[in-house]
Amino acid sequence: MKRFLPRALVPAAFVALALFLGQRLLNLYTGPWASFLRPAHDFLLAAAGHDSTGLAHLGASEELIQRTLAVAAAHPDQVALDQLRLSSGSRSGDTTRVTYFHSGCAGNILVLTFVARGSRSRIQDASLPCEAP
């Protein structure tokens, strides 16, 4: 009888882990941060193309545009779109910080700060993974 209990717990733990990871993955693509994946994609696409107008259309300030273009020129691998994965986010008032895993550089985390919501949202700041401190 003592050996039955641990053997039953292993499959139950495996099922629980699979459900947890499945829910986590599903939440990333349907949860509250999923709507921020497209603007991040557009941001990196504009940076890769050295498109200051595209960055301005995303609501980026002139300072952010210049900083983003400089970092993209110095580290073009970090704007590769196939390396971007949504991680998490946090909201405080009308400000939303969204974190993405990005394997283009050693820092591997891209954080975009958005202001406002919906169609009026704009990128206020970016913490780029290869950016010099």
Stockholm file with secondary structure:
# STOCKHOLM 1.0

chainA/1-133         MKRFLPRALVPAAFVALALFLGQRLLNLYTGPWASFLRPAHDFLLAAAGHDSTGLAHLGASEELIQRTLAVAAAHPDQVALDQLRLSSGSRSGDTTRVTYFHSGCAGNILVLTFVARGSRSRIQDASLPCEAP
#=GR chainA/1-133 SS CTTHHHHHHHHHHHHHHHHHHHHHHHHHHHSTTGGGHHHHHHHHHHHHTTCHHHHHHTTCCHHHHHHHHHHHHHCGGGGCGGGEEEEEEEEETTEEEEEEEETTSTTCEEEEEEESCGGGCEEEEEECTTCCC
#=GC SS_cons         CTTHHHHHHHHHHHHHHHHHHHHHHHHHHHSTTGGGHHHHHHHHHHHHTTCHHHHHHTTCCHHHHHHHHHHHHHCGGGGCGGGEEEEEEEEETTEEEEEEEETTSTTCEEEEEEESCGGGCEEEEEECTTCCC
//
